[in-house]
């Protein structure tokens, strides 16, 4: 019995060691990333960006297919036929009446012999075994649609690459905002936790003073209520940190089970910039405008292709073939003949009438060009408006940051003076509560203003095309 118990214990220990080793190997992956590292990770792993890159590769493959339309096309063909029963053809019998007529004329048969009427006679033609093989070569000499497609090839590839760049730009903006969203959530949580620590120390000191008769029970209760409120607020802040952290990892394409630590901080110096100086900004260099310009060129090529569709197309072709026919299966007998054929030719196709389809296609392509031109004008106006709004917002938020920084410093000083008055016996917990609440609110206002200023800076950098 003891041996059985020892054996069970030994097996249990081995299982515990194995589980411990497995748990150690399956620990969470921890990433310590700056903003630039997060952007680099997102550019490599974010699924929508990967999909856009695949779209560009698909476009490149299609354009290589278009290039092949201008190259020669070579096809080889072969056929073997074994007629188990030769085909039968019906021929009209035109010989019998003529022969009988001649025989009567020469008195070779009795004159009263009836002349048979002509009918259909079944006749079998061909051989049982037939083989033919050939090679056909064709080359486009003139085809307007092919030539326009070759001209548009580089422009279409350029459009695909610009779509990739625009997607990457949008991803940088999204990740940057999500990064600082995590930062502000954690900063707000830190402010609440710091205030909880200060309040816990003050509550501890107030209880001692109450026990020694230098404070009232009401003072202790007020501090306890305020501490309870802060602890409830901390739970809310912790949930916000978790949600913002998950959102950032989602935007980056990072597994949500991984742990992400932010190494960048945010200060007033980070949002201050000389970007607001009146420097000339060429909005037409923005990837949004360049992409739409390229789309306009693609639409213009499309219109050109339909307009040239009225022209004829010309191609050359050549064919070389060999055939063999046998009554017995001796196709590999070199003494039997093989018959060769070879021709070259030109193929001309002239479109005459297609039910007004070409005209309708031209009208549609022309309208697409006009629509894209209008979209360019609208985009130009919206970019200018976006720039002015971004410049105004950044300027206002920078002023707000400076103001909130002063308020935070002043609230800190008021709180410290209130604590000193309370410790000297000339203050009250109400004053402390008010000062502590004002200081916390001032801190939160400052970090929120700092966060808003950074978002405004990101929008401004996007507006001037520097992202």
Backbone torsions as a table, in degrees:
resi	resn	phi	psi	omega
1	UNK	NA	-43.6	179.3
2	UNK	-63.9	-38.0	179.4
3	UNK	-64.0	-38.9	178.6
4	UNK	-64.3	-40.8	179.0
5	UNK	-64.2	-43.9	179.4
6	UNK	-62.8	-36.6	179.7
7	UNK	-66.4	-43.2	177.8
8	UNK	-61.7	-41.4	179.6
9	UNK	-64.2	-41.1	-179.8
10	UNK	-62.7	-44.1	179.3
11	UNK	-64.1	-39.5	179.7
12	UNK	-63.9	-42.2	178.8
13	UNK	-63.3	-41.4	179.0
14	UNK	-63.0	-40.4	178.7
15	UNK	-65.7	-38.6	179.2
16	UNK	-65.5	-40.4	178.1
17	UNK	-64.2	-40.6	179.9
18	UNK	-66.1	-43.1	178.3
19	UNK	-62.8	-39.8	179.2
20	UNK	-64.8	-41.6	178.7
21	UNK	-65.8	-40.7	179.0
22	UNK	-64.2	-42.0	180.0
23	UNK	-64.4	-35.3	179.9
24	UNK	-68.4	-38.1	-179.4
25	UNK	-73.4	-24.0	-177.6
26	UNK	-100.9	29.0	178.3
27	UNK	-67.4	156.0	179.8
28	UNK	-64.0	144.0	175.3
29	UNK	-81.4	128.7	-177.1
30	UNK	-108.8	127.3	177.1
31	UNK	-113.3	130.9	173.9
32	UNK	-112.2	100.7	-169.5
33	UNK	-122.0	140.5	165.6
34	UNK	-83.9	177.6	178.7
35	UNK	-62.7	-43.5	179.2
36	UNK	-61.8	-38.0	178.7
37	UNK	-67.0	-39.4	177.7
38	UNK	-63.2	-41.1	179.6
39	UNK	-66.0	-42.9	179.0
40	UNK	-62.7	-40.8	178.3
41	UNK	-63.7	-42.9	-178.6
42	UNK	-64.9	-40.8	179.5
43	UNK	-62.4	-27.3	-178.6
44	UNK	-91.1	-23.5	-170.1
45	UNK	-123.5	-17.7	-175.1
46	UNK	-66.3	132.6	-168.3
47	UNK	-70.6	-39.4	-179.6
48	UNK	-64.1	-38.7	177.1
49	UNK	-65.8	-41.6	177.0
50	UNK	-61.6	-39.9	178.4
51	UNK	-63.1	-40.4	178.4
52	UNK	-65.1	-38.6	177.4
53	UNK	-64.9	-38.5	177.5
54	UNK	-64.8	-38.3	175.6
55	UNK	-58.9	-40.1	177.7
56	UNK	-65.3	-38.4	177.6
57	UNK	-67.0	-38.3	176.7
58	UNK	-62.7	-42.3	177.8
59	UNK	-61.1	-43.4	179.0
60	UNK	-61.8	-40.1	178.7
61	UNK	-65.5	-39.2	178.2
62	UNK	-65.3	-37.5	179.7
63	UNK	-69.5	-33.7	173.7
64	UNK	-65.1	-33.5	175.5
65	UNK	-64.9	-38.9	177.5
66	UNK	-63.7	-39.7	178.2
67	UNK	-58.8	-35.4	-179.9
68	UNK	-65.0	-19.1	179.2
69	UNK	-66.7	-24.7	-179.7
70	UNK	-90.6	-3.3	-179.2
71	UNK	-95.0	158.2	178.4
72	UNK	-62.5	150.8	176.3
73	UNK	-116.2	124.5	-176.7
74	UNK	-120.5	125.9	178.6
75	UNK	-129.8	142.3	175.8
76	UNK	-116.0	143.3	-178.8
77	UNK	-140.9	155.1	178.4
78	UNK	-153.7	153.0	-178.3
79	UNK	-149.9	136.8	174.7
80	UNK	-125.7	132.8	-178.7
81	UNK	-129.0	130.4	174.5
82	UNK	-118.8	102.7	-179.4
83	UNK	-80.1	99.4	175.4
84	UNK	-63.4	-26.5	172.7
85	UNK	-144.4	121.9	-176.0
86	UNK	-63.9	145.4	177.7
87	UNK	-68.7	146.0	-178.0
88	UNK	-108.3	137.8	178.5
89	UNK	-121.5	137.6	178.6
90	UNK	-93.0	122.2	178.7
91	UNK	-113.0	142.6	176.1
92	UNK	-68.0	137.9	-179.3
93	UNK	-85.9	94.1	179.8
94	UNK	-101.2	-4.8	-175.3
95	UNK	-91.0	-37.2	-174.9
96	UNK	-59.6	-49.4	178.9
97	UNK	-59.7	-38.3	-178.9
98	UNK	-68.6	-40.0	-179.1
99	UNK	-65.4	-45.5	179.0
100	UNK	-62.7	-34.9	178.7
101	UNK	-65.5	-41.0	179.1
102	UNK	-67.3	-41.5	-179.8
103	UNK	-62.2	-41.5	177.3
104	UNK	-64.6	-40.9	-178.6
105	UNK	-63.3	-36.1	-179.9
106	UNK	-89.8	7.4	179.4
107	UNK	56.3	37.7	177.8
108	UNK	-91.3	-15.2	175.7
109	UNK	-134.7	159.2	179.2
110	UNK	-60.2	145.8	-177.1
111	UNK	-68.6	-21.0	-179.6
112	UNK	-89.6	6.2	177.7
113	UNK	-70.5	126.1	-179.4
114	UNK	-69.3	140.5	177.6
115	UNK	-85.2	122.2	179.4
116	UNK	-64.4	142.6	177.5
117	UNK	-79.1	145.3	178.5
118	UNK	-67.7	138.4	178.9
119	UNK	-135.3	-152.9	179.3
120	UNK	-110.1	130.7	-177.9
121	UNK	-113.2	122.8	177.4
122	UNK	-72.8	131.2	-180.0
123	UNK	-135.0	136.9	176.5
124	UNK	-101.1	128.9	178.3
125	UNK	-120.6	159.2	172.7
126	UNK	101.7	-179.8	178.6
127	UNK	-121.9	160.7	-174.0
128	UNK	-71.4	-41.0	-174.7
129	UNK	-111.0	127.1	-178.5
130	UNK	-137.4	134.7	179.2
131	UNK	-133.2	137.5	172.0
132	UNK	-143.8	144.4	179.1
133	UNK	-144.4	150.6	-179.2
134	UNK	-162.8	164.7	176.5
135	UNK	-126.1	130.8	179.9
136	UNK	-119.3	134.3	179.7
137	UNK	-125.0	129.8	176.5
138	UNK	-131.8	146.9	-178.5
139	UNK	-141.2	127.3	176.2
140	UNK	-72.6	123.8	177.5
141	UNK	-96.7	-39.5	178.2
142	UNK	-151.4	118.7	176.0
143	UNK	-147.6	107.9	-175.2
144	UNK	-56.7	-40.0	-177.8
145	UNK	-65.0	-37.8	179.0
146	UNK	-67.7	-43.9	-178.5
147	UNK	-65.1	-40.0	177.9
148	UNK	-66.4	-38.8	178.9
149	UNK	-62.7	-38.3	177.5
150	UNK	-67.8	-36.6	177.3
151	UNK	-66.3	-36.4	-176.8
152	UNK	-83.2	-7.4	-174.0
153	UNK	-55.5	-52.6	-176.7
154	UNK	-64.8	-35.8	179.5
155	UNK	-67.1	-39.5	179.0
156	UNK	-67.0	-40.4	176.6
157	UNK	-63.7	-39.9	177.9
158	UNK	-62.4	-40.1	178.2
159	UNK	-62.9	-41.5	179.3
160	UNK	-63.4	-42.4	179.5
161	UNK	-67.6	-35.7	178.5
162	UNK	-70.3	-32.5	173.9
163	UNK	-63.2	-38.0	176.5
164	UNK	-63.9	-45.2	-179.5
165	UNK	-63.5	-39.0	179.3
166	UNK	-66.4	-39.8	176.7
167	UNK	-63.1	-41.6	178.6
168	UNK	-65.8	-37.7	177.0
169	UNK	-62.7	-46.4	178.8
170	UNK	-62.5	-35.8	178.6
171	UNK	-66.6	-40.0	177.4
172	UNK	-60.3	-42.9	179.3
173	UNK	-63.7	-46.2	-177.4
174	UNK	-63.2	-46.0	-179.1
175	UNK	-66.7	-40.0	179.9
176	UNK	-61.5	-45.2	179.8
177	UNK	-67.1	-39.3	178.4
178	UNK	-66.8	-35.0	178.9
179	UNK	-62.0	-48.6	-178.8
180	UNK	-75.5	-19.6	172.5
181	UNK	-67.0	-39.6	174.1
182	UNK	-65.1	-41.1	-178.6
183	UNK	-60.8	-48.2	-177.0
184	UNK	-67.2	-35.3	178.8
185	UNK	-64.6	-43.4	179.1
186	UNK	-69.8	-33.0	178.5
187	UNK	-68.5	-41.2	177.4
188	UNK	-63.9	-38.8	176.4
189	UNK	-64.3	-39.4	179.7
190	UNK	-64.6	-39.5	178.5
191	UNK	-61.5	-44.7	179.6
192	UNK	-64.1	-42.3	-179.9
193	UNK	-66.0	-38.9	176.8
194	UNK	-63.0	-40.8	179.0
195	UNK	-67.4	-34.4	176.9
196	UNK	-64.2	-42.5	178.9
197	UNK	-62.7	-43.7	179.1
198	UNK	-64.6	-41.1	-178.1
199	UNK	-69.6	-35.1	176.8
200	UNK	-63.6	-41.8	177.8
201	UNK	-65.8	-41.1	179.6
202	UNK	-66.6	-38.4	177.8
203	UNK	-64.3	-39.8	178.1
204	UNK	-62.6	-46.3	-179.7
205	UNK	-65.5	-38.1	-179.0
206	UNK	-66.9	-36.3	177.1
207	UNK	-64.5	-40.0	177.6
208	UNK	-64.1	-42.1	178.2
209	UNK	-64.4	-37.6	178.0
210	UNK	-65.8	-40.5	178.5
211	UNK	-64.8	-29.8	179.4
212	UNK	-92.0	2.1	175.6
213	UNK	86.3	11.5	-178.5
214	UNK	-100.5	3.3	178.3
215	UNK	-146.6	162.2	-179.0
216	UNK	-98.7	160.2	177.4
217	UNK	-63.2	-30.9	178.7
218	UNK	-62.5	-36.4	178.0
219	UNK	-63.0	-42.1	179.6
220	UNK	-64.7	-43.4	-178.3
221	UNK	-65.5	-39.2	178.8
222	UNK	-61.9	-44.8	178.9
223	UNK	-65.0	-36.5	-179.4
224	UNK	-67.5	-41.0	177.2
225	UNK	-61.9	-43.2	179.5
226	UNK	-64.9	-37.7	177.7
227	UNK	-65.1	-41.1	178.4
228	UNK	-62.7	-39.7	178.2
229	UNK	-64.1	-41.1	179.0
230	UNK	-66.0	-38.0	179.2
231	UNK	-67.0	-36.9	174.5
232	UNK	-65.8	-38.4	177.7
233	UNK	-66.1	-33.9	178.5
234	UNK	-63.5	-40.3	178.6
235	UNK	-61.0	-42.9	178.1
236	UNK	-62.3	-42.9	179.2
237	UNK	-64.5	-38.4	178.8
238	UNK	-62.9	-40.2	176.9
239	UNK	-64.9	-37.9	177.9
240	UNK	-65.8	-39.2	177.1
241	UNK	-62.0	-43.5	180.0
242	UNK	-61.8	-45.0	-179.1
243	UNK	-65.7	-44.6	-179.9
244	UNK	-66.3	-35.3	177.5
245	UNK	-65.6	-42.9	178.4
246	UNK	-64.5	-38.6	179.1
247	UNK	-64.0	-42.5	179.0
248	UNK	-62.4	-45.2	179.8
249	UNK	-64.1	-36.1	177.3
250	UNK	-64.9	-44.2	179.2
251	UNK	-63.8	-29.0	-179.4
252	UNK	-84.6	-14.3	-173.5
253	UNK	78.1	22.5	-179.5
254	UNK	-92.1	142.9	175.8
255	UNK	-55.8	134.6	-176.5
256	UNK	-68.3	-15.6	179.4
257	UNK	-82.6	-14.2	178.3
258	UNK	-74.3	158.0	177.6
259	UNK	-101.7	136.4	-177.1
260	UNK	-124.4	123.1	176.3
261	UNK	-113.4	132.0	-179.7
262	UNK	-90.8	131.5	-178.9
263	UNK	-100.9	-18.5	-180.0
264	UNK	-86.1	144.9	174.0
265	UNK	-111.4	-173.2	-178.6
266	UNK	-143.1	123.2	179.2
267	UNK	-128.3	174.3	179.1
268	UNK	-62.4	-34.1	179.9
269	UNK	-65.8	-27.4	-179.4
270	UNK	-70.4	-30.7	-178.1
271	UNK	-94.5	-19.5	176.1
272	UNK	-69.7	139.4	-176.3
273	UNK	-160.4	158.2	175.0
274	UNK	-93.1	16.7	-178.3
275	UNK	-64.9	-25.8	-175.0
276	UNK	-80.3	-0.8	176.0
277	UNK	-66.6	148.6	-176.0
278	UNK	-73.5	76.0	175.9
279	UNK	-100.3	145.1	179.6
280	UNK	-64.2	134.1	-179.4
281	UNK	-122.0	121.7	177.6
282	UNK	-93.0	96.1	-177.2
283	UNK	-66.9	-20.8	-179.7
284	UNK	-73.0	-6.3	174.7
285	UNK	-88.1	-5.4	176.8
286	UNK	-65.8	145.4	-176.0
287	UNK	-64.0	-28.7	178.4
288	UNK	-63.0	-46.4	-178.7
289	UNK	-69.5	-42.1	179.6
290	UNK	-62.7	-38.7	179.0
291	UNK	-64.0	-44.3	-179.7
292	UNK	-69.0	-34.1	175.1
293	UNK	-62.1	-43.3	178.1
294	UNK	-64.5	-38.8	176.5
295	UNK	-61.7	-36.4	177.2
296	UNK	-62.6	-43.4	179.5
297	UNK	-63.9	-38.6	177.1
298	UNK	-62.4	-43.5	178.7
299	UNK	-64.6	-34.9	177.7
300	UNK	-67.6	-37.7	174.0
301	UNK	-64.3	-37.4	178.5
302	UNK	-62.7	-42.7	177.2
303	UNK	-63.3	-41.9	178.9
304	UNK	-61.9	-39.9	-179.4
305	UNK	-61.9	-42.8	-179.8
306	UNK	-71.3	-34.1	179.0
307	UNK	-67.5	-37.0	-179.5
308	UNK	-81.7	-2.7	-179.3
309	UNK	-67.8	-13.5	176.9
310	UNK	-73.3	-18.5	-177.1
311	UNK	-77.1	152.9	178.5
312	UNK	-73.9	163.5	175.5
313	UNK	-118.9	145.5	-176.5
314	UNK	-133.3	135.9	177.8
315	UNK	-141.9	155.3	177.7
316	UNK	-111.1	149.8	179.7
317	UNK	-144.7	154.2	176.8
318	UNK	-145.2	146.5	-178.8
319	UNK	-141.9	135.5	175.5
320	UNK	-128.1	130.0	-177.2
321	UNK	-144.5	159.1	175.7
322	UNK	-133.3	145.2	-180.0
323	UNK	-136.5	154.9	176.0
324	UNK	-146.4	141.9	178.5
325	UNK	-131.6	131.6	-174.8
326	UNK	-136.2	145.1	171.3
327	UNK	-88.5	-20.1	174.2
328	UNK	-125.2	158.0	-175.8
329	UNK	-80.1	82.7	176.4
330	UNK	-131.9	45.8	-175.6
331	UNK	-64.9	-22.9	-178.6
332	UNK	-97.8	11.4	176.7
333	UNK	-82.3	115.6	-175.7
334	UNK	-70.7	-14.8	179.6
335	UNK	-80.3	-16.4	178.5
336	UNK	-83.6	147.3	-173.8
337	UNK	-78.3	148.0	167.9
338	UNK	-118.6	138.2	-175.7
339	UNK	-107.4	133.0	-175.2
340	UNK	-108.4	153.1	174.8
341	UNK	-142.8	149.8	-179.8
342	UNK	-156.4	134.0	175.7
343	UNK	-148.0	156.1	171.6
344	UNK	-127.1	152.0	-178.6
345	UNK	-162.9	172.8	177.1
346	UNK	-121.6	142.1	179.1
347	UNK	-119.8	120.5	-179.2
348	UNK	-116.5	128.6	178.6
349	UNK	-123.6	119.9	-178.2
350	UNK	-115.8	114.1	177.9
351	UNK	-72.6	127.4	-179.6
352	UNK	-110.3	-51.0	-179.7
353	UNK	-154.7	130.0	-179.7
354	UNK	-131.0	34.9	177.4
355	UNK	67.5	34.7	178.3
356	UNK	64.0	17.3	180.0
357	UNK	-66.0	-40.5	-179.9
358	UNK	-63.5	-42.4	179.2
359	UNK	-62.2	-41.9	-179.9
360	UNK	-66.2	-38.3	177.4
361	UNK	-65.6	-39.5	177.9
362	UNK	-63.0	-43.0	179.4
363	UNK	-61.6	-43.3	179.6
364	UNK	-64.1	-44.1	-179.9
365	UNK	-65.0	-37.6	179.0
366	UNK	-65.6	-39.2	178.0
367	UNK	-67.6	-35.6	176.6
368	UNK	-63.3	-38.9	177.1
369	UNK	-63.7	-46.6	179.7
370	UNK	-63.4	-39.2	179.7
371	UNK	-63.8	-42.5	179.1
372	UNK	-65.9	-36.6	176.9
373	UNK	-63.4	-40.3	176.9
374	UNK	-66.0	-40.0	177.8
375	UNK	-62.8	-34.7	175.9
376	UNK	-64.0	-44.1	177.9
377	UNK	-62.9	-42.7	179.1
378	UNK	-64.9	-40.7	179.1
379	UNK	-64.8	-38.9	177.8
380	UNK	-60.7	-44.6	179.2
381	UNK	-66.6	-42.8	-178.9
382	UNK	-67.2	-34.0	177.9
383	UNK	-67.3	-39.1	178.4
384	UNK	-66.3	-41.0	176.5
385	UNK	-64.9	-42.0	178.7
386	UNK	-61.1	-39.8	179.6
387	UNK	-63.9	-45.4	-179.5
388	UNK	-64.8	-42.0	178.6
389	UNK	-64.6	-43.0	-179.5
390	UNK	-65.1	-40.1	178.8
391	UNK	-64.7	-43.6	-179.9
392	UNK	-65.6	-44.6	-179.6
393	UNK	-62.5	-42.8	-179.5
394	UNK	-64.9	-42.4	178.9
395	UNK	-62.0	-43.9	-179.7
396	UNK	-65.9	-42.3	-178.9
397	UNK	-67.6	-33.4	177.0
398	UNK	-65.6	-41.2	176.8
399	UNK	-64.0	-38.5	180.0
400	UNK	-66.7	-37.2	178.1
401	UNK	-62.5	-45.4	179.7
402	UNK	-61.5	-40.6	179.6
403	UNK	-67.3	-44.3	-178.9
404	UNK	-68.1	-29.2	177.0
405	UNK	-65.7	-41.8	177.3
406	UNK	-65.6	-41.9	178.5
407	UNK	-62.0	-38.9	-179.7
408	UNK	-65.0	-43.7	178.4
409	UNK	-63.2	-40.6	179.8
410	UNK	-67.2	-42.2	179.2
411	UNK	-64.1	-35.2	176.8
412	UNK	-64.5	-42.5	179.6
413	UNK	-65.7	-41.9	179.2
414	UNK	-62.2	-42.4	-179.8
415	UNK	-63.0	-43.3	-179.9
416	UNK	-64.7	-40.7	178.1
417	UNK	-66.5	-36.0	179.0
418	UNK	-66.1	-39.1	178.0
419	UNK	-63.7	-42.5	-179.9
420	UNK	-64.2	-41.0	178.6
421	UNK	-63.7	-40.8	-179.4
422	UNK	-65.9	-42.0	179.4
423	UNK	-66.7	-27.7	178.5
424	UNK	-83.3	-4.2	176.7
425	UNK	86.3	11.8	-179.0
426	UNK	-113.9	9.6	179.2
427	UNK	-121.7	177.3	-179.4
428	UNK	-132.8	164.5	178.5
429	UNK	-67.6	-26.5	177.3
430	UNK	-62.4	-43.5	178.2
431	UNK	-63.6	-38.9	179.3
432	UNK	-65.4	-44.3	179.4
433	UNK	-60.0	-43.9	179.8
434	UNK	-65.3	-43.8	-179.5
435	UNK	-65.4	-40.8	180.0
436	UNK	-66.0	-41.6	178.0
437	UNK	-64.7	-40.2	178.5
438	UNK	-65.2	-39.5	-179.7
439	UNK	-66.9	-43.7	179.1
440	UNK	-62.5	-44.4	179.6
441	UNK	-64.3	-38.2	178.7
442	UNK	-65.4	-39.3	177.8
443	UNK	-64.8	-45.8	179.4
444	UNK	-63.4	-39.3	178.2
445	UNK	-63.6	-38.7	-179.5
446	UNK	-66.4	-48.5	-178.6
447	UNK	-67.2	-34.5	176.1
448	UNK	-66.4	-41.3	177.1
449	UNK	-63.7	-38.7	178.3
450	UNK	-64.6	-42.2	179.2
451	UNK	-64.8	-44.9	179.1
452	UNK	-63.9	-36.7	178.4
453	UNK	-65.8	-37.9	178.4
454	UNK	-67.9	-40.7	176.5
455	UNK	-62.6	-39.2	177.8
456	UNK	-65.4	-35.6	178.0
457	UNK	-66.9	-40.8	177.8
458	UNK	-61.9	-44.1	178.1
459	UNK	-63.7	-35.7	179.6
460	UNK	-69.0	-41.7	177.8
461	UNK	-63.1	-37.0	176.2
462	UNK	-67.2	-39.5	-177.4
463	UNK	-65.5	-33.2	-179.8
464	UNK	-94.0	3.2	175.3
465	UNK	77.4	29.3	-179.2
466	UNK	-108.7	19.3	174.2
467	UNK	-114.1	NA	NA
